[in-house]
């Protein structure tokens, strides 16, 4: 038996702050990349995925970088522009699986934006169970977040197939005994699912 466990960002819905900040910086790629590397950084965003409220993170970052206040606020106020659409081919596979069997998810997501994403993309409401990093104050690839899923829903690790765009997150799943598929953008997921025993 195989049990599908999906990541969400860049597997089911497209996420990239560049969708927003190309507009904010009027196409100035160099300035945009500097800002994302030095102000609204990956590590700063990860703390919101870990459960720190958006309002707190935005306020503290503006205190450190007041000259970028409006650009920092955009990360919160215009977040939906970073998530322009679903990844339709993968959502179609998810829909096929949902019609036949329980499907689960583990996602690094802030509390606030997870609520927004579920409203915008109703398919995210249909999982049998979801582990959201902000709710647990754990982020992938910490093995503990995968263990939360396995223990909460009483799933055998060896029957779970985790699908994620991040190699580190895939290795995190494998470290707790789950099978896993690395699914970067543009990856043809259907054959990989079939190889794991799913009828898609």
C-alpha positions as CSV (number, residue, x, y, z in Angstrom):
1,X,0.0,0.0,0.0
2,X,1.1,3.6,-0.7
3,X,-0.1,6.7,1.0
4,X,0.5,10.1,-0.7
5,X,1.8,13.0,1.4
6,X,2.1,16.3,-0.5
7,X,4.1,19.4,0.1
8,X,2.1,22.5,-1.0
9,X,4.3,25.4,-2.1
10,X,5.8,24.9,-5.5
11,X,4.2,21.4,-5.7
12,X,0.5,22.3,-5.7
13,X,0.6,26.1,-5.8
14,X,3.2,28.3,-7.2
15,X,5.1,30.5,-4.8
16,X,7.9,32.9,-5.4
17,X,8.4,36.5,-4.0
18,X,9.8,37.5,-7.3
19,X,6.3,37.5,-8.8
20,X,5.6,40.4,-6.4
21,X,8.9,42.2,-6.2
22,X,9.5,42.5,-9.9
23,X,6.6,44.9,-9.8
24,X,7.7,46.5,-6.6
25,X,11.1,47.2,-8.0
26,X,9.9,48.0,-11.5
27,X,11.9,45.2,-13.1
28,X,15.2,46.1,-11.5
29,X,16.4,42.5,-11.1
30,X,19.6,43.4,-9.3
31,X,18.0,45.6,-6.7
32,X,15.2,43.0,-6.2
33,X,17.7,40.2,-5.7
34,X,19.7,42.3,-3.2
35,X,16.6,43.0,-1.2
36,X,15.5,39.3,-1.1
37,X,19.0,38.3,-0.1
38,X,19.5,41.0,2.6
39,X,16.2,42.2,3.8
40,X,13.2,39.9,3.3
41,X,15.4,36.9,3.4
42,X,14.6,33.2,3.3
43,X,15.5,32.8,7.0
44,X,13.3,35.7,8.0
45,X,10.4,34.2,6.1
46,X,11.1,30.8,7.6
47,X,10.4,32.2,11.1
48,X,6.9,33.0,10.0
49,X,6.6,29.4,8.8
50,X,7.8,28.4,12.3
51,X,4.9,30.3,13.9
52,X,6.1,33.8,14.5
53,X,3.2,36.1,13.6
54,X,3.5,38.1,10.4
55,X,2.8,41.4,12.2
56,X,5.7,40.8,14.6
57,X,8.1,39.8,11.9
58,X,7.2,42.8,9.7
59,X,7.4,45.3,12.6
60,X,10.8,44.0,13.8
61,X,12.3,44.0,10.3
62,X,11.1,47.6,9.6
63,X,12.7,48.6,12.9
64,X,16.0,47.3,11.5
65,X,15.5,48.5,7.9
66,X,13.2,51.6,8.1
67,X,14.3,52.7,4.6
68,X,12.6,49.6,3.2
69,X,9.4,49.9,5.1
70,X,6.9,49.9,2.2
71,X,8.7,47.0,0.5
72,X,8.7,45.0,3.7
73,X,5.0,45.6,4.3
74,X,4.3,44.4,0.7
75,X,5.5,40.9,1.7
76,X,2.5,40.7,4.0
77,X,-0.1,43.0,2.4
78,X,0.5,41.8,-1.2
79,X,1.4,38.2,-0.4
80,X,-1.3,36.8,-2.8
81,X,0.8,38.2,-5.7
82,X,3.6,35.8,-4.7
83,X,1.1,32.9,-5.2
84,X,-0.4,33.6,-8.7
85,X,-1.9,30.2,-9.5
86,X,-2.1,26.5,-8.8
87,X,0.3,24.1,-10.5
88,X,-2.6,22.6,-12.5
89,X,-1.0,19.3,-13.7
90,X,-0.1,18.3,-10.1
91,X,-3.5,19.4,-8.7
92,X,-5.1,17.2,-11.3
93,X,-3.1,14.2,-10.0
94,X,-4.0,15.2,-6.5
95,X,-7.7,15.3,-7.5
96,X,-7.4,11.8,-9.0
97,X,-5.9,10.5,-5.8
98,X,-8.4,12.2,-3.6
99,X,-11.3,10.5,-5.5
100,X,-9.9,7.1,-4.4
101,X,-8.0,7.3,-1.1
102,X,-7.0,9.5,1.8
103,X,-4.2,12.0,1.0
104,X,-2.1,13.9,3.5
105,X,0.2,17.0,3.5
106,X,3.1,18.4,5.3
107,X,3.8,22.1,4.5
108,X,6.0,24.9,5.7
109,X,3.5,27.7,5.9
110,X,2.7,30.6,8.2
111,X,-0.6,30.5,10.1
112,X,-2.0,33.6,8.4
113,X,-1.1,32.7,4.9
114,X,-2.2,29.1,5.2
115,X,-5.7,30.3,6.0
116,X,-5.6,32.6,3.0
117,X,-4.3,29.8,0.7
118,X,-7.1,27.4,1.8
119,X,-9.6,30.0,0.8
120,X,-8.1,30.7,-2.5
121,X,-7.4,27.1,-3.4
122,X,-10.2,25.0,-2.0
123,X,-8.5,21.7,-2.9
124,X,-6.2,22.4,0.1
125,X,-9.2,21.8,2.3
126,X,-9.7,18.2,1.1
127,X,-6.7,16.5,2.7
128,X,-7.4,13.7,5.2
129,X,-4.8,15.4,7.4
130,X,-2.4,18.3,7.2
131,X,0.6,19.2,9.3
132,X,1.3,22.9,9.0
133,X,4.7,24.1,10.3
134,X,3.4,27.3,12.0
135,X,0.8,25.3,13.9
136,X,3.5,22.9,15.2
137,X,6.4,25.4,15.5
138,X,8.4,23.0,13.5
139,X,9.7,23.3,10.0
140,X,10.9,20.8,7.4
141,X,13.4,19.2,7.2
142,X,13.4,18.7,10.9
143,X,12.5,15.0,11.4
144,X,10.1,15.9,14.1
145,X,7.6,17.5,11.7
146,X,7.3,14.2,9.7
147,X,6.9,12.3,13.0
148,X,4.0,14.5,13.9
149,X,2.2,13.4,10.8
150,X,3.0,9.7,11.3
151,X,2.0,9.7,15.0
152,X,-1.1,11.9,14.7
153,X,-2.7,9.9,11.8
154,X,-1.2,6.6,12.7
155,X,0.5,6.1,9.4
156,X,3.3,3.5,8.8
157,X,6.3,5.5,7.6
158,X,7.3,2.9,5.0
159,X,3.9,3.2,3.3
160,X,4.0,7.0,3.0
161,X,5.3,8.6,-0.2
162,X,6.3,12.3,0.4
163,X,6.4,14.7,-2.6
164,X,8.4,17.9,-2.2
165,X,10.3,20.3,-4.4
166,X,13.1,20.7,-1.9
167,X,15.9,18.0,-1.9
168,X,16.5,18.7,1.8
169,X,12.9,18.1,2.7
170,X,12.9,14.9,0.7
171,X,15.9,13.7,2.6
172,X,14.2,14.7,5.9
173,X,11.3,12.4,5.0
174,X,13.6,9.5,4.1
175,X,15.4,10.0,7.4
176,X,12.3,8.9,9.3
177,X,11.6,6.0,7.0
178,X,9.2,7.5,4.5
179,X,9.6,7.0,0.7
180,X,9.9,10.3,-1.2
181,X,9.8,11.9,-4.6
182,X,11.8,15.0,-5.4
183,X,9.4,17.1,-7.5
184,X,11.1,20.3,-8.7
185,X,9.2,22.8,-10.9
186,X,8.5,21.3,-14.3
187,X,8.9,17.7,-13.1
188,X,6.5,15.1,-14.6
189,X,5.0,13.7,-11.4
190,X,2.7,11.1,-12.9
191,X,5.3,8.5,-13.8
192,X,7.0,8.8,-10.5
193,X,3.7,8.3,-8.7
194,X,2.9,5.3,-10.8
195,X,6.3,3.8,-10.0
196,X,5.3,4.1,-6.3
197,X,2.1,2.2,-6.9
198,X,-0.5,4.9,-7.4
199,X,-3.1,4.6,-10.2
200,X,-2.8,8.0,-11.9
